[in-house]
Amino acid sequence: MNEDGASVALVGIHATDLKNISIPTQVVSGADTYTVTAVKTLAGGGGAFTDSCVESLSLPETIQTIDDEALKGVSSLKHVKISPKCEGFVSLDGMIFSKDYSHLLLIPEGKEGAIAIPGSTTHVSAQALSLCHSGSSLTTGDGSTNFTSHDRMLFSKDMKTLVAVPPAYGTAVVLPNETESIGEYALAGCKDIASITALGNVQSINPTAFADEVKATAVVALPAGEDYKVRKAVWENAGFENFAEPAQPGTTTSPNTNNEASGLTYTLLDDYTLAVSWQGKGDLEANLEIPASAEINGVPYRVSTIAENAFANRGSLTSAKLPATITTINTAAFAGCANLAAIEFPNTLRSIGERAFEATSLKAVWLPASINSIGSRAFASCSSLERVVALGTPKVATDALAGCTNVSIYIPSGSEDSWNPGLPSDNNHLMSYGVTLSEEPLAIEAGQEANLLEGGNLQAPDPIEASYSYAAAPLSVDAGTVSAKKAGTSDVTAVLSLDGVELTRASRTVEVSPNPDAESNIALMSATSSLPAAYLADARNNQISVTAPTRVTLGDGDGYDVATKPECATGTAIFKNNSTGQSVQLNSVKCTNISVENNIETLDTSRSLDSQRLFSLYPKGNEDAAVSFGYGTGVNSATPTDKDAFGIASSASAPYTFRLNLTNKIELANAKVMEDDVTSSGKTVSLATVMCTFAGFTFTPTGHGDKNDNFYLRDVGTDTFYSLADVKAHANDISNKGKGSLYYSMYEGYVADDAKYECKTTWGTTETTTYDLLIIDVLHDDKASGGKAGLTFQFKDLLSGTYQMNIAPNTNVGGWGQSQLRARMNPASLPNQDNVIANSASDDDVIWDLVPAELQNSIEVVKKPYNPTRTDIEGNSITTSNDKLFLASLVELRGIGSGSGLDSSYPWTIKEGSQYAYWDYKNVVSGNNACLTKAVLWWERSVHTNYSNVFFCVGSNGDPSSTLSAGLAYGVCPCFCL
């Protein structure tokens, strides 16, 4: 702490399982608040996070000092980020620089792969680099005036001084002719070095340049010459003991003829690294693992290259693992290895030669970011190839995948030009991925929500997963939406991954300012998730009971907030119905095993604590259904009034919220946490054990509708009428709970059999028309606000009248999103509605105005994919519109199953959604089933790329791949979601 008592240094964090840590700008101790200004080394040595497993660390803007070894001993740490408002430091790619990027100050020990040095950097701390155990290469940015990179090592611009070598470089180092000196800590982290080949005249070696164990064991290879003794003396003075003369380039080893399984042959290249090939007499082993180095005349050399035709046509080979020293795979290296199904590429690989893996059985190829080029037919005729994942942006030959079909190629966003020529053929698809976040901090108040992605972009085509990491105390993140819980600052990192492998990441600082009203509802209580272990039999009266211990963490930090003293604490427990075919509902709740009096005290001396209803339980998000109880006689048990709200469908899970009722929150209790507990930071205490009793029941929802309503849904079997408000509530419940909703199976049955229900709505302003509606799917469409819409509807018949897709001009440019028909079908407030309807005969042409107001307010805005570019046959330009009313696409009607022909005939259309379940049941294929009762052509939102003015439509014979000119007037069959 400074003398003025205003600031504090972070000197140590207790060992923790947290992987993502955000350091706050201030900490509270008693009544005092201190600003965090430094990250210091622990007294007696050691880093502030030693023995933790933190992977990502965020530092606040107030940091002024970071000790050189403050983060030493944290091998798991991969990324460090500092607030962009910090005046002294800046972070880039997980590393810490001075504010102007001139000095590289800190590299996390767990940082992997390539370490990129910006062109503006003038000073690099080789000592900091020596702790980065997984770094395999060093590169320099364009325009660097101080450094150059050579063979993954960092040199001064004139190559005379070796500045740094990444610790994971390998066992053999070759110093070029220009090298005259080896700088401070240059190879200090390279503990595995077995040989150093010094081709030039090294005149000085810093005493800290090498680890002592390397000096004792490594062989120094020095070319013969007149000054040999002088050059050798420099290395001897540096502490090296073993010397040899390097072999001549072109020297080749021979395989061990006494062991046919050892047939690897090595040839010394001009750069004094080795090319490997197979020259054995017997079959190559099935699982090939190439070593990182091999010896010639007693000197180890690094294996850098797979030679031309090295393992070609080896039928016994099924997998290959390449070492982290390989930079080049030459022509036809593995060509014709018919059974080669898997290979691991290192993140040092720079080029893959022509025909390198032609006619192999590779199923998936992961290309590291280090690759610069991929040669002609490199993966041609790989009939088993299903997926290519590129982590960088190599230059790719147009025929690299010749003869491959149905390959999904995942590439970083913006690298499409590297892959487009010739590759998206034979139904191969480019799938761009990427995430960018605004550099500006996101500032919100506690209790508010905001879009983390605003000002950025996220592309994550299936099956790429997007996840978010952040400090739990001030906020939470769900599908890109930040929910602020309490005042504080946290960096939120968005990560895209595929099969558990990280593809890319981006971070943004979120600043949460106080909001006392909102912070009174901060989630603080933690309830152990409890799952009914007993199988619930079909008998309706068979009951089971489960218990959920409730605990609360007291003190500052992530627990009880001392500053705001929130009046209510909540936590979630998950209950799962393990039965099949039987719904359950909560019959009663009871408090047992009480310990609350040790931690809670009453504020009302006229009432004892055991007479107060301290606890509430309710389905998450439905506080109105809460059942409240305490632990004393007469209040220790309760029965829900709305039992349906506590229902859990068979094989489903449901989150329940436990609430601790404290001061002034509600009238149920008037109590507080004991002062001793409040000041015990991080103290976790048990309050009680809650026993919940469930029983089987048959779910029959209550309807409030009437056949005279403007909108109603009638269940034919029970003759129950549901109002629009009922159906909207059902849809919301399905959207929130998914298949766990009690309504899910009911509506799934409606989709499968439209004879089970009837659904009608009236449209119009003065003269109204009644239309029949179909429920075509459950949990199908994506809401613009996030999550799935519960229900999707489509008109059973066409709207009265006919409509043009575009009145003028007669075009399909811009697709559905820029069409005038879309503008007519949606409110002007939605995006892309600036193309105001031209030549309209009357307001009746505006379809949206005919929707009843109550239905307008109930319809969800959903994201509908469409092709805006008619020349884009592969659908690489697919984008989404935000719609309330929309038209079905070709694939949503026909699907891509057997007989559809969409994948080959109309490849762009398969990216415009997926088939609705109702039309799957109806088996909609050409000429097989007339889609609706009227034999009138009706519009779809899919463009036809062969023509400049054509959209797909459903023909009078039910064929959804018919076409119409955009300027013609035909039928409209709207869809919408609740």
HUCORDA-V63158 format. One record per pair of residues at least 6 apart in sequence whose C-alpha atoms are under 7 Angstrom apart, sorted by sequence separation. I is the first residue (numbers start at 1). J is the second residue. If there is no record, write none. Layout:
I_J, I_J
This chain:
1_7, 2_8, 27_33, 28_34, 41_47, 42_48, 84_90, 90_96, 91_97, 97_103, 98_104, 148_154, 149_155, 155_161, 156_162, 256_262, 268_274, 269_275, 294_300, 295_301, 424_430, 460_466, 476_482, 477_483, 496_502, 497_503, 536_542, 553_559, 554_560, 555_561, 556_562, 602_608, 629_635, 630_636, 648_654, 664_670, 706_712, 714_720, 715_721, 750_756, 762_768, 763_769, 782_788, 783_789, 816_822, 894_900, 896_902, 944_950, 954_960, 1_8, 26_33, 27_34, 41_48, 89_96, 90_97, 97_104, 98_105, 140_147, 147_154, 148_155, 155_162, 156_163, 255_262, 256_263, 267_274, 268_275, 293_300, 294_301, 475_482, 476_483, 495_502, 496_503, 553_560, 555_562, 602_609, 618_625, 629_636, 662_669, 663_670, 705_712, 714_721, 734_741, 750_757, 762_769, 763_770, 781_788, 782_789, 896_903, 902_909, 903_910, 943_950, 944_951, 953_960, 954_961, 955_962, 1_9, 26_34, 27_35, 40_48, 82_90, 89_97, 90_98, 96_104, 97_105, 140_148, 147_155, 148_156, 154_162, 155_163, 255_263, 266_274, 267_275, 293_301, 294_302, 475_483, 476_484, 496_504, 601_609, 618_626, 629_637, 661_669, 662_670, 663_671, 713_721, 714_722, 733_741, 762_770, 780_788, 781_789, 867_875, 869_877, 902_910, 943_951, 944_952, 953_961, 954_962, 26_35, 82_91, 89_98, 90_99, 96_105, 140_149, 147_156, 148_157, 154_163, 255_264, 266_275, 267_276, 293_302, 468_477, 475_484, 495_504, 496_505, 617_626, 618_627, 629_638, 662_671, 663_672, 712_721, 713_722, 734_743, 761_770, 762_771, 779_788, 780_789, 868_877, 942_951, 943_952, 952_961, 953_962, 25_35, 26_36, 81_91, 88_98, 89_99, 96_106, 139_149, 146_156, 147_157, 154_164, 255_265, 266_276, 292_302, 293_303, 474_484, 475_485, 495_505, 616_626, 617_627, 628_638, 662_672, 712_722, 713_723, 734_744, 760_770, 761_771, 779_789, 823_833, 867_877, 868_878, 941_951, 942_952, 952_962, 953_963, 25_36, 88_99, 95_106, 96_107, 138_149, 146_157, 153_164, 154_165, 254_265, 265_276, 266_277, 292_303, 474_485, 475_486, 494_505, 495_506, 616_627, 617_628, 627_638, 712_723, 760_771, 761_772, 779_790, 867_878, 940_951, 952_963, 953_964, 87_99, 95_107, 145_157, 153_165, 253_265, 264_276, 265_277, 474_486, 493_505, 494_506, 616_628, 627_639, 711_723, 712_724, 760_772, 778_790, 779_791, 866_878, 867_879, 940_952, 951_963, 952_964, 81_94, 95_108, 139_152, 253_266, 264_277, 265_278, 474_487, 493_506, 494_507, 615_628, 616_629, 627_640, 711_724, 730_743, 759_772, 760_773, 778_791, 806_819, 865_878, 866_879, 939_952, 940_953, 950_963, 951_964, 80_94, 138_152, 252_266, 253_267, 264_278, 265_279, 474_488, 493_507, 532_546, 615_629, 759_773, 777_791, 778_792, 805_819, 806_820, 818_832, 865_879, 866_880, 939_953, 950_964, 951_965, 79_94, 80_95, 137_152, 138_153, 252_267, 263_278, 264_279, 474_489, 492_507, 493_508, 613_628, 614_629, 615_630, 706_721, 777_792, 805_820, 806_821, 817_832, 820_835, 865_880, 938_953, 939_954, 950_965, 951_966, 78_94, 79_95, 137_153, 138_154, 251_267, 252_268, 263_279, 264_280, 437_453, 491_507, 492_508, 530_546, 613_629, 614_630, 705_721, 776_792, 805_821, 864_880, 865_881, 937_953, 938_954, 949_965, 950_966, 104_121, 162_179, 250_267, 251_268, 263_280, 438_455, 491_508, 492_509, 530_547, 613_630, 625_642, 703_720, 704_721, 705_722, 706_723, 775_792, 776_793, 804_821, 820_837, 863_880, 864_881, 937_954, 949_966, 102_120, 103_121, 160_178, 161_179, 250_268, 262_280, 437_455, 438_456, 491_509, 492_510, 530_548, 612_630, 703_721, 704_722, 705_723, 775_793, 776_794, 863_881, 864_882, 891_909, 937_955, 101_120, 102_121, 103_122, 104_123, 159_178, 160_179, 161_180, 162_181, 163_182, 249_268, 250_269, 261_280, 358_377, 385_404, 413_432, 437_456, 471_490, 490_509, 491_510, 529_548, 611_630, 703_722, 704_723, 774_793, 775_794, 863_882, 890_909, 891_910, 895_914, 936_955, 937_956, 101_121, 102_122, 103_123, 104_124, 105_125, 115_135, 159_179, 160_180, 161_181, 162_182, 163_183, 188_208, 191_211, 249_269, 260_280, 312_332, 317_337, 326_346, 335_355, 340_360, 341_361, 342_362, 350_370, 351_371, 358_378, 362_382, 374_394, 380_400, 386_406, 387_407, 388_408, 389_409, 390_410, 391_411, 392_412, 406_426, 408_428, 409_429, 410_430, 411_431, 412_432, 413_433, 436_456, 437_457, 470_490, 490_510, 528_548, 610_630, 625_645, 703_723, 773_793, 774_794, 862_882, 863_883, 895_915, 936_956, 55_76, 56_77, 61_82, 102_123, 103_124, 104_125, 107_128, 111_132, 113_134, 114_135, 119_140, 160_181, 161_182, 162_183, 165_186, 171_192, 172_193, 179_200, 180_201, 181_202, 188_209, 193_214, 224_245, 249_270, 260_281, 261_282, 304_325, 305_326, 312_333, 318_339, 319_340, 327_348, 328_349, 335_356, 338_359, 339_360, 340_361, 341_362, 347_368, 349_370, 350_371, 351_372, 352_373, 353_374, 354_375, 355_376, 357_378, 358_379, 359_380, 361_382, 363_384, 364_385, 371_392, 373_394, 374_395, 375_396, 376_397, 379_400, 380_401, 381_402, 383_404, 386_407, 387_408, 388_409, 389_410, 390_411, 391_412, 405_426, 406_427, 407_428, 408_429, 409_430, 410_431, 411_432, 412_433, 413_434, 436_457, 470_491, 489_510, 490_511, 527_548, 528_549, 610_631, 611_632, 773_794, 774_795, 824_845, 825_846, 827_848, 861_882, 862_883, 891_912, 892_913, 894_915, 935_956, 47_69, 48_70, 49_71, 50_72, 52_74, 54_76, 55_77, 56_78, 57_79, 58_80, 59_81, 60_82, 61_83, 106_128, 107_129, 109_131, 110_132, 112_134, 113_135, 114_136, 115_137, 116_138, 117_139, 118_140, 119_141, 161_183, 164_186, 165_187, 167_189, 168_190, 170_192, 171_193, 172_194, 173_195, 174_196, 175_197, 176_198, 177_199, 178_200, 179_201, 180_202, 181_203, 182_204, 183_205, 184_206, 187_209, 188_210, 220_242, 221_243, 222_244, 223_245, 260_282, 303_325, 304_326, 305_327, 306_328, 307_329, 308_330, 309_331, 311_333, 312_334, 313_335, 315_337, 317_339, 318_340, 319_341, 320_342, 321_343, 322_344, 324_346, 326_348, 327_349, 328_350, 329_351, 330_352, 331_353, 332_354, 334_356, 335_357, 336_358, 337_359, 338_360, 339_361, 340_362, 341_363, 345_367, 347_369, 348_370, 349_371, 350_372, 351_373, 352_374, 353_375, 354_376, 355_377, 356_378, 357_379, 358_380, 359_381, 360_382, 361_383, 362_384, 363_385, 364_386, 365_387, 366_388, 367_389, 368_390, 369_391, 370_392, 372_394, 373_395, 374_396, 375_397, 377_399, 378_400, 379_401, 380_402, 381_403, 382_404, 385_407, 386_408, 387_409, 388_410, 389_411, 393_415, 396_418, 401_423, 405_427, 406_428, 407_429, 408_430, 409_431, 410_432, 411_433, 412_434, 435_457, 436_458, 470_492, 489_511, 527_549, 528_550, 610_632, 613_635, 704_726, 773_795, 774_796, 824_846, 825_847, 826_848, 861_883, 862_884, 891_913, 892_914, 893_915, 935_957, 47_70, 48_71, 50_73, 51_74, 53_76, 54_77, 55_78, 56_79, 57_80, 58_81, 59_82, 60_83, 61_84, 63_86, 109_132, 110_133, 111_134, 112_135, 113_136, 114_137, 115_138, 116_139, 117_140, 118_141, 119_142, 163_186, 164_187, 167_190, 170_193, 171_194, 172_195, 173_196, 174_197, 175_198, 176_199, 177_200, 179_202, 180_203, 181_204, 182_205, 183_206, 185_208, 186_209, 187_210, 188_211, 191_214, 194_217, 195_218, 196_219, 197_220, 198_221, 199_222, 219_242, 220_243, 221_244, 222_245, 223_246, 249_272, 261_284, 302_325, 303_326, 304_327, 305_328, 306_329, 307_330, 308_331, 309_332, 310_333, 311_334, 312_335, 313_336, 314_337, 315_338, 316_339, 317_340, 318_341, 319_342, 320_343, 321_344, 322_345, 323_346, 324_347, 325_348, 326_349, 327_350, 328_351, 329_352, 330_353, 331_354, 332_355, 333_356, 334_357, 335_358, 336_359, 337_360, 338_361, 347_370, 350_373, 351_374, 352_375, 354_377, 355_378, 356_379, 358_381, 359_382, 361_384, 362_385, 363_386, 364_387, 365_388, 366_389, 367_390, 368_391, 369_392, 371_394, 372_395, 373_396, 374_397, 376_399, 377_400, 380_403, 381_404, 395_418, 396_419, 398_421, 399_422, 405_428, 408_431, 410_433, 435_458, 469_492, 470_493, 488_511, 489_512, 527_550, 703_726, 772_795, 773_796, 824_847, 825_848, 861_884, 889_912, 891_914, 892_915, 893_916, 47_71, 50_74, 55_79, 56_80, 57_81, 58_82, 59_83, 61_85, 62_86, 64_88, 108_132, 109_133, 110_134, 111_135, 113_137, 114_138, 115_139, 116_140, 117_141, 119_143, 120_144, 122_146, 162_186, 171_195, 172_196, 173_197, 174_198, 175_199, 176_200, 180_204, 181_205, 182_206, 184_208, 185_209, 194_218, 195_219, 196_220, 197_221, 198_222, 199_223, 215_239, 216_240, 218_242, 219_243, 220_244, 221_245, 222_246, 255_279, 261_285, 304_328, 305_329, 306_330, 308_332, 309_333, 310_334, 312_336, 313_337, 315_339, 318_342, 319_343, 320_344, 322_346, 324_348, 327_351, 328_352, 329_353, 331_355, 332_356, 335_359, 336_360, 354_378, 355_379, 358_382, 361_385, 363_387, 364_388, 365_389, 366_390, 367_391, 368_392, 376_400, 377_401, 380_404, 394_418, 398_422, 399_423, 434_458, 435_459, 468_492, 469_493, 488_512, 526_550, 527_551, 611_635, 751_775, 772_796, 824_848, 860_884, 891_915, 892_916, 37_62, 38_63, 47_72, 49_74, 61_86, 107_132, 116_141, 119_144, 184_209, 185_210, 193_218, 194_219, 195_220, 196_221, 197_222, 215_240, 216_241, 219_244, 221_246, 255_280, 308_333, 309_334, 312_337, 331_356, 332_357, 335_360, 353_378, 375_400, 377_402, 393_418, 398_423, 434_459, 468_493, 469_494, 487_512, 488_513, 526_551, 750_775, 751_776, 772_797, 859_884, 900_925, 8_34, 10_36, 36_62, 37_63, 38_64, 39_65, 40_66, 41_67, 46_72, 47_73, 183_209, 307_333, 330_356, 352_378, 433_459, 434_460, 468_494, 486_512, 487_513, 525_551, 526_552, 619_645, 751_777, 893_919, 7_34, 8_35, 9_36, 36_63, 37_64, 38_65, 39_66, 40_67, 182_209, 274_301, 276_303, 306_333, 329_356, 432_459, 433_460, 453_480, 467_494, 468_495, 487_514, 525_552, 619_646, 930_957, 931_958, 6_34, 7_35, 8_36, 9_37, 10_38, 11_39, 37_65, 38_66, 39_67, 41_69, 80_108, 138_166, 273_301, 274_302, 275_303, 433_461, 452_480, 466_494, 467_495, 484_512, 486_514, 524_552, 525_553, 930_958, 6_35, 7_36, 8_37, 9_38, 10_39, 11_40, 41_70, 79_108, 137_166, 202_231, 273_302, 274_303, 275_304, 276_305, 277_306, 451_480, 452_481, 466_495, 467_496, 524_553, 929_958, 7_37, 9_39, 10_40, 11_41, 12_42, 40_70, 78_108, 136_166, 201_231, 204_234, 273_303, 274_304, 275_305, 276_306, 277_307, 284_314, 286_316, 287_317, 431_461, 451_481, 452_482, 466_496, 748_778, 894_924, 927_957, 928_958, 9_40, 11_42, 39_70, 77_108, 78_109, 135_166, 136_167, 203_234, 207_238, 273_304, 274_305, 275_306, 276_307, 285_316, 286_317, 287_318, 288_319, 289_320, 290_321, 292_323, 450_481, 451_482, 465_496, 466_497, 893_924, 894_925, 927_958, 939_970, 77_109, 78_110, 79_111, 135_167, 136_168, 137_169, 275_307, 278_310, 284_316, 285_317, 286_318, 287_319, 288_320, 289_321, 290_322, 291_323, 292_324, 449_481, 450_482, 464_496, 465_497, 926_958, 927_959, 938_970, 939_971, 21_54, 77_110, 78_111, 134_167, 135_168, 136_169, 205_238, 277_310, 278_311, 283_316, 284_317, 286_319, 287_320, 288_321, 289_322, 290_323, 292_325, 449_482, 450_483, 464_497, 465_498, 486_519, 874_907, 875_908, 909_942, 926_959, 937_970, 938_971, 939_972, 19_53, 20_54, 75_109, 76_110, 77_111, 133_167, 134_168, 276_310, 277_311, 449_483, 464_498, 485_519, 873_907, 874_908, 925_959, 926_960, 937_971, 938_972, 13_48, 17_52, 18_53, 19_54, 20_55, 21_56, 22_57, 23_58, 25_60, 74_109, 75_110, 132_167, 133_168, 448_483, 449_484, 463_498, 524_559, 620_655, 873_908, 936_971, 938_973, 12_48, 13_49, 15_51, 16_52, 17_53, 18_54, 19_55, 20_56, 21_57, 22_58, 23_59, 24_60, 130_166, 447_483, 448_484, 486_522, 524_560, 619_655, 620_656, 875_911, 11_48, 12_49, 15_52, 16_53, 19_56, 20_57, 21_58, 22_59, 23_60, 25_62, 126_163, 129_166, 130_167, 447_484, 485_522, 619_656, 620_657, 126_164, 446_484, 447_485, 474_512, 618_656, 619_657, 445_484, 446_485, 591_630, 617_656, 618_657, 717_756, 446_486, 591_631, 617_657, 618_658, 716_756, 446_487, 617_658, 715_756, 716_757, 616_658, 617_659, 715_757, 253_296, 530_573, 532_575, 535_578, 536_579, 616_659, 714_757, 715_758, 525_569, 527_571, 529_573, 530_574, 531_575, 532_576, 535_579, 538_582, 615_659, 616_660, 713_757, 714_758, 735_779, 521_566, 524_569, 525_570, 526_571, 527_572, 528_573, 529_574, 530_575, 531_576, 532_577, 591_636, 615_660, 713_758, 714_759, 520_566, 523_569, 524_570, 525_571, 526_572, 527_573, 529_575, 532_578, 590_636, 591_637, 614_660, 615_661, 713_759, 866_912, 519_566, 520_567, 521_568, 522_569, 523_570, 524_571, 590_637, 614_661, 712_759, 713_760, 865_912, 516_564, 520_568, 521_569, 523_571, 589_637, 590_638, 712_760, 865_913, 247_296, 589_638, 711_760, 712_761, 588_638, 589_639, 711_761, 816_866, 890_940, 588_639, 710_761, 711_762, 815_866, 831_882, 889_940, 587_639, 588_640, 710_762, 815_867, 816_868, 830_882, 888_940, 889_941, 890_942, 587_640, 735_788, 815_868, 887_940, 888_941, 889_942, 614_668, 735_789, 814_868, 815_869, 887_941, 613_668, 614_669, 735_790, 813_868, 814_869, 612_668, 613_669, 734_790, 813_869, 586_643, 612_669, 813_870, 826_883, 126_184, 127_185, 130_188, 131_189, 585_643, 732_790, 826_884, 126_185, 130_189, 585_644, 731_790, 826_885, 126_186, 586_646, 731_791, 825_885, 585_646, 586_647, 585_647, 584_647, 585_648, 583_647, 584_648, 817_881, 583_648, 584_649, 446_512, 583_649, 604_670, 894_960, 441_508, 442_509, 443_510, 444_511, 445_512, 446_513, 582_649, 583_650, 603_670, 893_960, 441_509, 442_510, 443_511, 444_512, 445_513, 446_514, 582_650, 602_670, 603_671, 437_506, 439_508, 441_510, 442_511, 443_512, 444_513, 445_514, 446_515, 581_650, 602_671, 603_672, 434_504, 435_505, 436_506, 437_507, 438_508, 441_511, 445_515, 580_650, 601_671, 602_672, 890_960, 435_506, 437_508, 447_518, 577_648, 579_650, 580_651, 600_671, 601_672, 890_961, 446_518, 447_519, 577_649, 578_650, 579_651, 600_672, 601_673, 873_945, 446_519, 577_650, 578_651, 600_673, 601_674, 870_943, 872_945, 577_651, 599_673, 600_674, 870_944, 871_945, 577_652, 599_674, 867_942, 870_945, 576_652, 577_653, 866_942, 867_943, 576_653, 783_860, 784_861, 575_653, 576_654, 599_677, 783_861, 784_862, 870_948, 574_653, 575_654, 783_862, 784_863, 219_299, 574_654, 575_655, 782_862, 783_863, 574_655, 781_862, 782_863, 573_655, 574_656, 572_655, 573_656, 572_656, 573_657, 473_558, 572_657, 765_850, 571_657, 572_658, 654_740, 764_850, 887_973, 570_657, 571_658, 652_739, 653_740, 763_850, 764_851, 887_974, 888_975, 570_658, 571_659, 652_740, 763_851, 886_974, 887_975, 570_659, 763_852, 885_974, 886_975, 569_659, 570_660, 885_975, 886_976, 568_659, 569_660, 595_686, 596_687, 649_740, 885_976, 568_660, 595_687, 596_688, 648_740, 649_741, 884_976, 568_661, 594_687, 595_688, 649_742, 568_662, 594_688, 648_742, 567_662, 593_688, 594_689, 567_663, 592_688, 593_689, 567_664, 568_665, 591_688, 592_689, 174_272, 567_665, 591_689, 592_690, 784_882, 591_690, 590_690, 591_691, 589_690, 590_691, 589_691, 590_692, 589_692, 195_299, 588_692, 589_693, 195_300, 588_693, 194_300, 586_692, 587_693, 586_693, 587_694, 586_694, 587_695, 585_694, 586_695, 584_694, 585_695, 584_695, 585_696, 391_503, 584_696, 585_697, 583_696, 584_697, 582_696, 583_697, 583_698, 562_678, 859_976, 860_977, 560_678, 859_977, 860_978, 859_978, 858_978, 171_293, 555_677, 554_677, 555_678, 559_682, 554_678, 555_679, 555_680, 556_681, 816_941, 554_680, 555_681, 556_682, 554_681, 555_682, 172_300, 554_682, 555_683, 815_943, 172_301, 553_682, 554_683, 172_302, 553_683, 554_684, 728_858, 171_302, 553_684, 812_943, 552_684, 553_685, 551_684, 552_685, 551_685, 552_686, 551_686, 797_932, 813_948, 550_686, 551_687, 796_932, 797_933, 812_948, 550_687, 797_934, 811_948, 812_949, 550_688, 811_949, 812_950, 549_688, 550_689, 777_916, 810_949, 812_951, 549_689, 776_916, 777_917, 548_689, 549_690, 776_917, 777_918, 547_689, 548_690, 776_918, 547_690, 548_691, 547_691, 546_691, 547_692, 545_691, 546_692, 545_692, 546_693, 545_693, 544_693, 545_694, 543_693, 544_694, 543_694, 544_695, 543_695, 542_695, 541_695, 542_696, 812_966, 170_325, 541_696, 811_966, 540_696, 810_966, 540_697, 810_967, 808_967, 806_966, 807_967, 805_966, 806_967, 804_966, 805_967, 804_967, 804_968, 804_969, 752_918, 803_969, 804_970, 751_918, 802_969, 803_970, 802_970, 803_971, 752_921, 802_971, 803_972, 802_972, 799_971, 798_971, 799_972, 798_972, 799_973, 798_973, 797_973, 795_973, 794_973, 795_974, 794_974, 795_975, 794_975, 793_975, 794_976, 793_976, 792_976, 793_977, 792_977, 791_977, 792_978, 791_978, 789_977, 790_978, 789_978, 113_347, 731_978, 728_978, 479_786, 83_509, 58_491, 20_469, 22_471, 20_470, 21_471, 424_874, 20_471, 24_488, 24_489, 22_490, 22_491, 427_904
